[in-house]
Structures are given as C-alpha cells and as structure tokens.
Amino acid sequence: MHEYSIVASLIDRVQQEADAHGGSRVYRLHLKIGELSGVEVELLKTAFDTFRERTICDGAELSIDMVAAAWACSSCDRAVARGAILRCDDCGRPARMLEGDEIILQRIEMEAPHV
Amino acid sequence: MCETCGCGDPEIVPIEVQQRILSDNDAQAGHNRSHFQGLGMLAINLMGSPGSGKTAVLEATAKAAGEHLKLGAVSGDLATDRDADRLNASGIVSATITTGSACHLDARLVHRALHDFPSEDRDIFFIENVGNLVCPAIYDLGQAANVVALSVTEGEDKPLKYPVMFQKADLVLLTKVDLIPHLDFDLAAVEDAIAHVMPEANMLEVSAKTGEGIDAWLQWLEKLRPAPAEQSAAGLPHEHHHEHH
C-alpha cells in the first residue's frame, strides 16, 4: 500500500506550491498516472480521501488521466504491441517504453491572489 | 477568475507543475547515487517476494567471493534484525533498516542508514529491499542496478502478474533451482513470461544451497563495477574519455 506514501508526497508538493503562490484553498488536482507506474488508481483515490482532511487539500478533487503503456523498438522506432514480447520483430532490438510509467502532478487549481 | 459563476472573486487559478509526485524521493536518490559513485561502490537494489531467497543468495555470494570482494548490505525488515544478523555472520558488513509497517524502502530511509553504516570501504553494496513484488519497484534508491529474486516455487507466471517490478529489473535471479527436480517447473514458461515484461530479458539460474550459478552472478556483478580509474578520481570534477564496456 505505497499509495498512502504517494499521497503524502503529493500533499507536501501542493503545500509547497500554495506557499509559493499565497494559495489558500485547493479545488482540484490534475494527475497523470501510467498503466505501468505501479500505482493503483482506486487505492490512490481512497488514500487521498483519507489523508486530505485538515491539509491544504481538504475538500479538493482528484482528476486523473490514465496513460496506457506504449512501446517502440529502441533502434528502428517500429511500434511493439502492448502485451507482446518486448523485442522488435524486425531487428530484434529491445523495446523501450514511450509512455505508461507516469506518476505526475500536472496542475493545481487553487484560490490564489498572487499569480 | 472564478470559472464557475464568473463572479471574479475568489480567484481560482491553474498552477502548472508537471513534475513527478515522487520528485523529492528522486532528488534524495540522486544524492545517494553520488555517494555510492564517489566511494566507488556498486549499489544493487535486491527485490523479491518474502521467502524468494534474497538473504540466502547474499550469504552464498559472500561465501563464493571470499576475500576477493568487500561486501556491504542494508536489509529492509518490518520488525526484526534477523536478515542483517545472518548477513553479518556470513561476512557481509550489514545493518537493518526497520520499516515498521512500510512495505518498501525509499531513498530517505537508505540515506539515513548510510550515515550510520559502519564501513565506507565496500566494493559492492546490496540494498535488500522489503519482501514485496509491488511497492519497492517505484522508489529509486540511488542504486546502479535492480535485481529481482524469483524462486522456482513461486510459479512461472509471476512476471506477468507483477509486470512493473520485472520491467524495472536489470536481472532476474531464478533462485532455488536445486528444487526443480521435485517440482513441475517449466523453465521455458518463465523465460517466455519474462520476455513479455522485460525489454532486455536477462536471467541467471542460481542455487544458494548447492552454489550453482553463483559464479555467473558474481561475474555479472564484476562487469558492473566501476573501473579503478573512476574510483581514484571519484568525487572530483573530471571528464570521462574512456569507453564503457
């Protein structure tokens, strides 16, 4: 259940931004979470609902963009299908992940006077 | 301006961040990595299920390395010092990181353990993570390589069930291979599963009990060790004009 420690890091980060901008209240957080990030979105939401109380994020909503894994050959850029053997059919080189491991705080919507 | 009703007050503004939520951990891991590199130590993050044989592999590694390599380790453990006690007895300078209820090590816990660690004179430094195939995968600790111990009793499909862990691995150690004659274990099936989740599928078969494969594992580690020239210049600003092999 590392989702709780991720939420703790998230709230710390939001508090830093609130301090920097004189923010008082947070309305919504926009996150990007990859399929192969190792983060379970439902657990993350539960952890956020539990931990946001009496923090800068009290009452804030989570808006989460899910990102499917995408792979391509590390040499010739040919796409390697998700769920397939992670090697290029053409040249045999290992695939590299294009996206799908994101754990990113994209944007905070907050009440702030000095932006 | 208020996006809901246009009243103009209070002002709700979008603050662009676009950063990893674990950026604090990443920064701490970067600090740990500089520390290991500065001391010329190869740091290995050893992960795997509870009971996959992580500690036993390290004991066998110490036995095979003998006087040839100076080994160090920190072991993440929820409640006991048992792993570190076993490793110290095998000749690996070791300390415990007690995690309490935490299911993984993070860079801050490793950093604190490094400050208290009794020796800076180690060739290879193992970070034996908490037994868990999920949570440890997402925390960078400052290691040079990730190794996952997978025992033959866990089933061939574990890599497909825990793709994040295996995708991040540089090497899978298939442990307890001395048990294969007693099991319906399909080596080709585990190789196929690993090829679906690891881009550079790389696996070594080992037995801590018989010592099989431990020499190949030591050779794999030796290849990753920093060259002596890098060690002597460690910590000083310098340019690299040599080829990596």
HADDOCK unambig.tbl for C-alpha pairs under 7 A between the chains (distance, minus, plus):
assign (segid A and resid 1 and name CA) (segid B and resid 103 and name CA) 6.98 0.50 0.50
assign (segid A and resid 2 and name CA) (segid B and resid 103 and name CA) 6.99 0.50 0.50
assign (segid A and resid 2 and name CA) (segid B and resid 135 and name CA) 5.74 0.50 0.50
assign (segid A and resid 9 and name CA) (segid B and resid 21 and name CA) 6.36 0.50 0.50
assign (segid A and resid 9 and name CA) (segid B and resid 22 and name CA) 6.45 0.50 0.50
assign (segid A and resid 10 and name CA) (segid B and resid 21 and name CA) 5.62 0.50 0.50
assign (segid A and resid 36 and name CA) (segid B and resid 164 and name CA) 5.63 0.50 0.50
assign (segid A and resid 37 and name CA) (segid B and resid 164 and name CA) 6.84 0.50 0.50
assign (segid A and resid 38 and name CA) (segid B and resid 134 and name CA) 6.89 0.50 0.50
assign (segid A and resid 38 and name CA) (segid B and resid 138 and name CA) 6.40 0.50 0.50
assign (segid A and resid 38 and name CA) (segid B and resid 164 and name CA) 5.88 0.50 0.50
assign (segid A and resid 83 and name CA) (segid B and resid 196 and name CA) 6.45 0.50 0.50
assign (segid A and resid 84 and name CA) (segid B and resid 196 and name CA) 5.70 0.50 0.50
assign (segid A and resid 85 and name CA) (segid B and resid 195 and name CA) 5.34 0.50 0.50
assign (segid A and resid 85 and name CA) (segid B and resid 196 and name CA) 4.15 0.50 0.50
assign (segid A and resid 86 and name CA) (segid B and resid 195 and name CA) 6.19 0.50 0.50
assign (segid A and resid 86 and name CA) (segid B and resid 196 and name CA) 5.54 0.50 0.50
assign (segid A and resid 86 and name CA) (segid B and resid 197 and name CA) 6.67 0.50 0.50
assign (segid A and resid 86 and name CA) (segid B and resid 198 and name CA) 6.62 0.50 0.50
assign (segid A and resid 86 and name CA) (segid B and resid 199 and name CA) 4.89 0.50 0.50
assign (segid A and resid 87 and name CA) (segid B and resid 199 and name CA) 6.44 0.50 0.50
assign (segid A and resid 94 and name CA) (segid B and resid 199 and name CA) 4.98 0.50 0.50
assign (segid A and resid 94 and name CA) (segid B and resid 200 and name CA) 5.71 0.50 0.50
assign (segid A and resid 95 and name CA) (segid B and resid 199 and name CA) 5.38 0.50 0.50
assign (segid A and resid 96 and name CA) (segid B and resid 199 and name CA) 6.87 0.50 0.50
assign (segid A and resid 103 and name CA) (segid B and resid 20 and name CA) 5.59 0.50 0.50
assign (segid A and resid 103 and name CA) (segid B and resid 21 and name CA) 6.02 0.50 0.50
assign (segid A and resid 104 and name CA) (segid B and resid 18 and name CA) 6.31 0.50 0.50
assign (segid A and resid 104 and name CA) (segid B and resid 19 and name CA) 5.42 0.50 0.50
assign (segid A and resid 104 and name CA) (segid B and resid 20 and name CA) 4.33 0.50 0.50
assign (segid A and resid 104 and name CA) (segid B and resid 21 and name CA) 5.41 0.50 0.50
assign (segid A and resid 105 and name CA) (segid B and resid 17 and name CA) 6.26 0.50 0.50
assign (segid A and resid 105 and name CA) (segid B and resid 18 and name CA) 5.48 0.50 0.50
assign (segid A and resid 105 and name CA) (segid B and resid 19 and name CA) 5.53 0.50 0.50
assign (segid A and resid 105 and name CA) (segid B and resid 20 and name CA) 6.13 0.50 0.50
assign (segid A and resid 105 and name CA) (segid B and resid 21 and name CA) 5.77 0.50 0.50
assign (segid A and resid 106 and name CA) (segid B and resid 16 and name CA) 6.19 0.50 0.50
assign (segid A and resid 106 and name CA) (segid B and resid 17 and name CA) 5.22 0.50 0.50
assign (segid A and resid 106 and name CA) (segid B and resid 18 and name CA) 4.09 0.50 0.50
assign (segid A and resid 106 and name CA) (segid B and resid 19 and name CA) 6.61 0.50 0.50
assign (segid A and resid 107 and name CA) (segid B and resid 14 and name CA) 6.40 0.50 0.50
assign (segid A and resid 107 and name CA) (segid B and resid 15 and name CA) 5.46 0.50 0.50
assign (segid A and resid 107 and name CA) (segid B and resid 16 and name CA) 4.52 0.50 0.50
assign (segid A and resid 107 and name CA) (segid B and resid 17 and name CA) 5.30 0.50 0.50
assign (segid A and resid 107 and name CA) (segid B and resid 18 and name CA) 6.62 0.50 0.50
assign (segid A and resid 108 and name CA) (segid B and resid 14 and name CA) 5.56 0.50 0.50
assign (segid A and resid 108 and name CA) (segid B and resid 15 and name CA) 5.00 0.50 0.50
assign (segid A and resid 108 and name CA) (segid B and resid 16 and name CA) 6.58 0.50 0.50
assign (segid A and resid 109 and name CA) (segid B and resid 12 and name CA) 6.23 0.50 0.50
assign (segid A and resid 109 and name CA) (segid B and resid 13 and name CA) 5.50 0.50 0.50
assign (segid A and resid 109 and name CA) (segid B and resid 14 and name CA) 4.42 0.50 0.50
assign (segid A and resid 109 and name CA) (segid B and resid 15 and name CA) 6.22 0.50 0.50
assign (segid A and resid 110 and name CA) (segid B and resid 12 and name CA) 5.18 0.50 0.50
assign (segid A and resid 110 and name CA) (segid B and resid 13 and name CA) 5.52 0.50 0.50
assign (segid A and resid 110 and name CA) (segid B and resid 14 and name CA) 6.51 0.50 0.50
assign (segid A and resid 111 and name CA) (segid B and resid 10 and name CA) 6.54 0.50 0.50
assign (segid A and resid 111 and name CA) (segid B and resid 11 and name CA) 5.35 0.50 0.50
assign (segid A and resid 111 and name CA) (segid B and resid 12 and name CA) 4.35 0.50 0.50
assign (segid A and resid 111 and name CA) (segid B and resid 13 and name CA) 6.16 0.50 0.50
assign (segid A and resid 112 and name CA) (segid B and resid 11 and name CA) 6.24 0.50 0.50
assign (segid A and resid 112 and name CA) (segid B and resid 12 and name CA) 6.45 0.50 0.50
assign (segid A and resid 112 and name CA) (segid B and resid 13 and name CA) 6.49 0.50 0.50
assign (segid A and resid 113 and name CA) (segid B and resid 11 and name CA) 6.75 0.50 0.50
